[in-house]
């Protein structure tokens, strides 16, 4: 069985209750024109940069810093097809850290969970290759 076929059968951690995969591989493959080397590079960048940007979101001191970090996460997630993470980041863009810190904290936790699922999916993808 080739790596792509194996990945279709993988379920990321916590996916038992979700019908959406952590990453949309079909989207990523369209985005990279099926270039597996490019896919690997993009996923490597994602798993390296997303935690840094998530940390920036978590420590944002101003609403502007919050929105910039949320916007960056949204773009990164969309690039790899991490749709749940992208939706959460899009919602975060509209939030105000000063006006609703409790919702912002909950959003950071949800984004952290979504990133963990994406990382687990990528790790499984790499081990299936």
C-alpha positions in Angstrom: 0.0 0.0 0.0 1.4 3.4 -0.9 1.9 6.2 1.7 -1.1 8.2 0.4 -3.4 5.2 0.8 -2.1 4.5 4.3 -2.7 8.1 5.4 -6.4 7.9 4.4 -6.8 5.3 7.0 -5.0 7.2 9.8 -7.1 9.0 12.4 -5.4 11.7 14.4 -5.5 11.6 18.2 -8.9 12.7 19.4 -10.5 12.2 16.0 -13.0 9.6 17.2 -15.7 12.3 17.6 -14.8 14.4 14.6 -15.5 13.6 11.0 -13.1 16.2 9.7 -9.4 15.1 9.4 -6.8 17.3 11.0 -5.4 18.1 7.5 -7.0 18.0 4.1 -4.3 16.2 2.1 -6.2 16.6 -1.2 -6.1 20.4 -0.7 -2.4 20.2 0.1 -1.7 18.1 -2.9 -3.5 20.5 -5.2 -1.6 23.3 -3.6 1.7 21.6 -4.2 0.7 20.1 -7.6 1.4 16.6 -6.0 5.1 17.4 -5.4 5.8 15.3 -2.3 9.1 17.1 -1.6 7.3 20.4 -1.6 4.5 18.9 0.6 7.2 17.8 3.1 8.8 21.3 3.1 5.5 23.0 3.7 4.5 20.7 6.5 7.9 21.1 8.1 7.5 24.9 8.0 4.0 24.6 9.4 5.0 22.4 12.4 7.9 24.7 13.1 6.2 28.0 12.7 2.7 27.4 14.0 3.7 26.8 17.6 5.7 30.1 17.5 2.7 32.0 16.2 0.4 30.3 18.7 2.7 31.4 21.5 2.6 34.9 20.1 -1.2 34.8 20.1 -1.2 33.5 23.7 1.1 36.3 24.9 -0.3 39.1 22.7 -0.3 42.3 24.8 -2.5 44.3 22.5 -5.5 43.6 20.3 -3.4 44.5 17.3 -0.8 41.8 18.2 -3.6 39.4 18.8 -5.1 40.0 15.4 -1.8 39.8 13.6 -1.0 36.4 15.2 -4.5 35.1 14.6 -4.3 36.2 11.0 -0.9 34.5 10.5 -2.3 31.2 12.0 -5.3 31.4 9.8 -3.1 31.7 6.7 -0.7 28.9 7.7 -3.6 26.6 8.5 -5.3 27.3 5.2 -2.1 26.6 3.3 -1.9 23.1 4.7 -5.6 22.4 4.7 -6.0 22.5 8.5 -9.6 23.8 8.2 -10.6 23.5 11.9 -7.6 25.4 13.0 -8.2 28.0 10.2 -11.8 28.5 11.4 -10.7 28.9 15.0 -8.0 31.4 14.0 -10.5 33.3 11.8 -12.8 33.6 14.8 -9.9 34.8 16.9 -9.2 37.6 14.5 -12.6 39.1 15.4 -12.0 38.9 19.2 -10.8 41.5 21.5 -8.2 40.4 24.1 -9.1 43.4 26.3 -12.9 43.0 26.1 -13.2 39.2 26.4 -10.0 37.6 27.8 -11.9 34.5 28.9 -13.1 33.7 25.4 -9.6 34.5 24.1 -8.1 32.0 26.5 -10.6 29.3 25.4 -9.7 30.0 21.8 -6.0 29.6 22.5 -6.8 26.2 24.1 -8.9 25.1 21.2 -6.2 26.2 18.7 -3.6 24.4 20.8 -5.7 21.2 20.6 -6.2 21.7 16.8 -2.4 22.1 16.4 -1.7 19.0 18.4 -4.1 17.0 16.1 -2.4 18.4 13.0 1.1 17.6 14.4 -0.1 14.1 15.3 -1.5 13.7 11.7 1.8 14.9 10.2 3.8 12.6 12.4 1.6 9.7 11.3 2.0 10.8 7.7 5.7 10.9 8.0 5.9 7.4 9.5 3.6 6.0 6.8 5.9 7.3 4.1 
